[in-house]
Amino acid sequence: MSTSEESRPRAPGPTDIRDETVRSEAKKAAVWIGMAALFALVVLLAQPLLVIFGGIVFAAMIDGGARLIGRVLPLPRTIRVVIVLLAATAFLVWLVIFGGSQIAAQAGEFPAVVQAQVTRLLDLARAHGVDAAHLDVRGLIDSALGGVGSVTRWIGGVFGGLTTLFLIMILGIYIALEPALYRRGVAWMLPRGERDYFEETAARMSRSLRMLLFGRVLGMAVEGVATGVLLAIYGVPMAALLGLLTGLLAFLPNIGAPISGTLMVLVGFSGGPDMGIYCIIVYLVVQTVDGNVIVPMVAKKTADLAPALVLGMQLIFGVLFGILGLALADPFVAMVKIALERQSNRHHGDEAA
């Protein structure tokens, strides 16, 4: 080939775009197509991503416990994490060995008691002129007890979703042992100018998530223990099971308390009107203490979440992912809120130092 031919500009090929306007619009279209493809990928991988987020939440719980121990005992972080894990394992072993048989027996009686009380309520409604004949009572009861039955079976020793739970625990332990390692790894994939911003955002999210989960665990302990003890003092049937259910359901804000309260009252009225009224009083007292003492104390240091927003996200996540989605909806909303607030402050130049 001659020198003149080499220096001559080549003619545009069939895939070249010479017009600047067309080239600019093509770049915009490529961005939108990429965003659509990314969204489709997220939808496709929604379940694994939720498991990873569950591992992050579990790691935050471990990290919070390790930090709490660090205020009392100046031990290395790894040892503090091991202490937290051993304490949690010891509690689960105690629950299975010492409480498993009693709670499993109560769990077997629980659906029948609730069904009998619902039937009595419907009979009472019919006696006062309320037409409930068109309702499929048996179907409604079975449907309502479906979720409760799965929880009680889990308590009794039949663990559902064991693989998912195991993955969440393993991920959480790895992340809790070296959180800075994974945070730096994510930051490394970002542009240099974004790394400091990401580090600060991640630190705020971690702090808020720890306080949010601390409030959840504290509320679970207070509600579960107080409910079980107060019901046992009066001799309410299945007090241990009701206390444990109340504690577990306390992890689900807005939804857990009404469910546990309804179950408690239904079981209480199976022992007579006086016992039923006592159960109502116990429920109101426990929820008042939790709502006016624990929740405000924790909310000061966490993201202030609107109850309707959390409830809406719980409904969506519950439909998409079941009980795991319900449990993780609240932390997910908190993290998204912090990210949006940080981004908004950044654009307005009001970012705190």
C-alpha positions in Angstrom: 0.0 0.0 0.0 1.4 3.4 -0.9 2.0 6.3 1.6 -0.7 8.4 0.0 -3.2 5.6 0.6 -2.1 5.2 4.2 -2.5 9.0 4.9 -5.9 9.2 3.2 -8.8 9.2 5.8 -10.8 6.0 5.6 -14.4 6.1 4.6 -16.9 5.6 7.4 -18.1 2.0 7.8 -21.8 0.9 8.0 -21.6 1.0 11.9 -19.9 4.4 12.2 -22.0 7.4 13.2 -20.8 10.7 11.8 -23.6 13.0 12.9 -22.9 14.4 16.4 -26.6 14.6 17.3 -27.2 11.0 16.3 -24.1 10.0 18.2 -25.3 11.8 21.4 -28.7 10.2 21.2 -27.2 6.8 20.6 -25.1 7.2 23.8 -28.3 8.2 25.8 -30.1 5.2 24.4 -27.2 2.9 25.4 -27.4 4.3 28.9 -31.1 3.6 29.2 -30.8 0.2 27.7 -28.0 -0.6 30.2 -30.2 0.7 33.1 -33.0 -1.5 31.9 -30.7 -4.5 31.6 -29.4 -3.8 35.2 -32.9 -3.6 36.5 -33.8 -6.9 34.9 -30.7 -8.5 36.4 -31.6 -7.2 39.8 -35.1 -8.7 39.5 -33.7 -12.0 38.3 -31.2 -12.1 41.2 -33.6 -10.6 43.8 -33.6 -13.7 46.1 -29.8 -14.1 46.3 -29.4 -10.3 46.8 -31.9 -10.5 49.6 -29.9 -13.3 51.2 -26.7 -11.2 51.0 -28.6 -8.2 52.6 -29.7 -10.6 55.3 -26.1 -11.5 55.9 -25.2 -7.8 56.2 -28.1 -7.4 58.7 -26.9 -10.4 60.7 -23.4 -9.0 60.7 -24.6 -5.7 62.0 -26.3 -7.6 64.9 -23.0 -9.4 65.7 -21.0 -6.2 65.3 -23.4 -4.4 67.7 -22.9 -7.1 70.3 -19.2 -7.1 69.9 -19.0 -3.3 70.3 -21.2 -3.6 73.4 -18.8 -6.1 75.0 -15.9 -3.9 74.0 -17.2 -1.2 76.3 -16.8 -3.5 79.2 -14.0 -5.8 78.2 -11.0 -4.5 76.2 -10.6 -7.7 74.2 -9.6 -8.1 70.5 -12.5 -7.8 68.1 -12.3 -11.4 67.0 -12.6 -12.7 70.5 -15.6 -10.4 71.1 -17.3 -11.7 68.0 -16.7 -15.3 69.1 -18.3 -14.5 72.5 -21.4 -13.1 70.8 -21.7 -16.2 68.6 -21.2 -18.5 71.6 -23.8 -16.7 73.6 -26.3 -16.9 70.8 -25.6 -20.6 70.3 -26.0 -21.3 74.0 -29.4 -19.6 74.0 -30.5 -21.7 71.0 -29.3 -24.9 72.7 -31.1 -24.0 75.9 -34.3 -23.2 73.9 -34.2 -26.6 72.2 -33.1 -28.8 75.1 -35.1 -27.2 78.0 -37.9 -25.5 76.3 -38.3 -27.6 73.1 -40.6 -30.3 74.4 -42.9 -28.0 76.3 -43.1 -25.4 73.5 -43.6 -28.1 70.9 -46.5 -29.6 72.9 -48.1 -26.2 73.3 -47.6 -25.5 69.6 -49.5 -28.7 68.7 -52.5 -27.5 70.8 -52.3 -23.9 69.7 -54.2 -24.0 66.3 -57.1 -25.9 67.8 -57.5 -23.4 70.7 -57.4 -20.4 68.3 -59.8 -22.1 65.9 -62.3 -22.8 68.7 -62.2 -19.2 69.9 -62.7 -17.8 66.4 -65.7 -20.1 66.0 -67.1 -18.9 69.3 -66.7 -15.2 68.2 -68.6 -15.9 64.9 -71.4 -17.7 66.8 -71.6 -14.7 69.1 -71.8 -12.4 66.1 -74.6 -14.5 64.6 -76.5 -14.4 67.9 -76.5 -10.6 67.8 -77.8 -10.4 64.2 -74.5 -10.3 62.2 -74.9 -12.4 59.1 -71.7 -14.4 58.8 -73.2 -17.4 57.1 -71.6 -16.5 53.7 -68.1 -16.7 55.2 -65.9 -19.8 54.7 -65.0 -20.0 58.4 -62.9 -23.1 58.1 -61.0 -21.7 55.1 -60.4 -18.3 56.8 -59.1 -20.0 60.0 -56.8 -22.3 58.1 -55.5 -19.4 56.1 -54.9 -17.3 59.1 -53.2 -20.1 61.0 -51.0 -20.9 58.0 -48.4 -18.3 58.9 -48.7 -18.9 62.7 -48.5 -22.7 62.2 -45.2 -22.3 60.3 -43.8 -20.2 63.1 -44.9 -22.6 65.8 -43.5 -25.6 63.8 -40.2 -23.7 63.5 -40.2 -23.2 67.3 -41.0 -26.8 67.9 -38.0 -28.0 66.0 -39.0 -28.2 62.4 -36.8 -25.5 60.8 -38.0 -24.1 57.5 -35.6 -22.5 55.0 -32.6 -24.0 56.8 -30.3 -23.5 53.8 -31.2 -19.8 53.5 -30.7 -19.3 57.2 -27.4 -21.1 57.1 -26.2 -18.9 54.2 -27.2 -15.7 56.0 -25.4 -16.8 59.2 -22.2 -17.7 57.3 -22.2 -14.5 55.3 -22.9 -12.5 58.5 -20.1 -14.2 60.4 -17.5 -13.5 57.6 -18.6 -9.9 57.3 -18.7 -9.3 61.0 -15.1 -10.6 61.5 -13.6 -8.2 59.0 -16.2 -5.5 58.0 -13.5 -3.0 56.8 -12.1 -5.6 54.3 -15.4 -5.8 52.5 -16.1 -2.1 52.7 -12.7 -1.3 51.2 -13.4 -4.0 48.5 -16.6 -2.3 47.4 -15.0 1.2 47.6 -12.1 -0.1 45.4 -14.5 -0.7 42.5 -15.7 2.9 42.6 -14.0 5.9 41.0 -11.4 7.6 43.3 -13.5 10.7 43.8 -16.4 8.6 45.1 -14.6 6.4 47.6 -14.5 8.8 50.6 -18.2 9.6 50.0 -19.0 5.9 50.0 -17.0 5.2 53.1 -18.9 7.9 55.0 -22.2 6.7 53.7 -21.4 3.1 54.7 -20.3 4.2 58.1 -23.6 6.1 58.7 -25.6 3.1 57.4 -23.7 0.7 59.7 -24.3 2.9 62.7 -28.0 3.4 62.0 -28.4 -0.3 61.3 -26.8 -1.3 64.5 -29.0 1.0 66.5 -32.1 -0.2 64.7 -31.4 -3.8 65.3 -30.4 -3.1 68.9 -33.9 -1.6 69.4 -35.5 -4.6 67.7 -33.6 -7.1 69.9 -34.2 -5.1 73.0 -37.9 -4.9 72.2 -38.1 -8.6 71.4 -36.5 -9.5 74.8 -38.7 -7.1 76.8 -41.9 -8.0 75.1 -41.2 -11.8 75.1 -40.0 -12.1 78.7 -42.6 -9.7 80.1 -45.5 -11.3 78.2 -44.4 -14.8 79.2 -44.0 -14.0 82.9 -47.2 -12.0 83.3 -49.2 -14.6 81.5 -47.7 -17.4 83.6 -48.4 -15.6 86.8 -52.1 -15.6 86.0 -52.0 -19.2 84.8 -52.8 -18.4 81.1 -52.5 -21.6 79.0 -49.4 -21.8 76.7 -47.8 -18.8 78.4 -44.3 -19.9 77.3 -45.3 -20.2 73.7 -47.2 -16.9 73.7 -44.2 -15.2 75.2 -41.8 -16.6 72.6 -44.2 -15.8 69.8 -44.6 -12.2 71.1 -40.8 -11.9 71.2 -40.2 -13.2 67.7 -43.0 -11.2 66.2 -41.7 -8.0 67.8 -39.0 -8.1 65.1 -41.7 -7.1 62.6 -42.8 -3.6 63.4 -46.4 -2.6 62.8 -47.4 -6.2 61.9 -46.0 -8.4 64.7 -47.6 -6.7 67.7 -51.3 -6.9 66.4 -50.8 -10.6 65.4 -49.3 -11.6 68.8 -51.9 -9.6 70.7 -54.8 -11.2 68.8 -53.4 -14.7 69.5 -52.8 -13.8 73.1 -56.4 -12.6 73.6 -57.9 -15.5 71.8 -56.1 -18.0 74.0 -56.9 -15.9 77.1 -60.7 -16.0 76.4 -60.4 -19.8 76.2 -60.0 -19.7 80.0 -62.9 -17.4 80.6 -63.8 -13.6 80.3 -61.6 -12.7 83.3 -58.5 -14.3 81.7 -59.3 -12.7 78.4 -59.5 -9.3 79.9 -56.3 -9.9 81.8 -54.6 -10.8 78.5 -55.8 -7.6 76.9 -54.3 -5.6 79.9 -51.0 -7.4 79.5 -50.9 -6.7 75.8 -51.6 -3.0 76.3 -49.1 -2.6 79.2 -46.3 -4.3 77.3 -46.9 -2.4 74.1 -47.2 0.9 75.9 -43.8 0.3 77.6 -42.2 -0.7 74.3 -43.8 2.1 72.3 -43.1 4.9 74.8 -39.8 3.9 76.2 -37.8 1.6 74.0 -38.9 2.8 70.5 -38.3 6.6 71.2 -35.0 5.8 72.9 -33.7 4.0 69.8 -35.4 6.2 67.2 -33.2 9.2 68.3 -30.1 7.5 66.9 -31.6 5.8 63.8 -33.4 6.8 60.7 -36.8 8.2 61.5 -39.1 6.0 59.4 -42.7 6.7 58.7 -44.9 3.8 59.8 -46.9 3.8 56.7 -43.8 3.6 54.5 -42.4 0.6 56.5 -45.8 -1.1 56.4 -46.1 -0.7 52.7 -42.6 -2.1 52.1 -43.4 -5.0 54.4 -46.4 -5.8 52.4 -44.4 -5.7 49.1 -41.5 -7.7 50.5 -43.8 -10.2 52.2 -45.5 -11.0 49.0 -42.3 -11.3 47.1 -40.1 -13.1 49.6 -42.3 -14.4 52.4 -41.2 -14.2 56.1 -37.6 -13.3 55.1 -38.8 -10.2 53.2 -41.0 -9.1 56.2 -38.0 -9.3 58.5 -35.7 -7.4 56.2 -38.1 -4.7 54.9 -37.5 -2.3 57.8 -33.7 -2.4 57.6 -33.9 -2.0 53.8 -36.1 1.1 54.1 -33.7 2.6 56.6 -30.6 2.1 54.4 -32.3 3.5 51.3 -33.5 6.5 53.3 -30.0 7.2 54.5 -28.6 6.9 51.0 -31.2 9.2 49.5 -30.7 11.8 52.3 -26.9 11.7 51.7 -27.3 12.2 48.0 -29.8 15.0 48.4 -27.5 16.8 50.9 -24.6 16.3 48.5 -26.4 17.9 45.6 -27.4 20.9 47.7 -24.0 21.4 49.2 -25.2 20.9 52.8 -23.3 17.8 53.6 -22.3 17.7 57.3 -18.6 17.6 58.0 
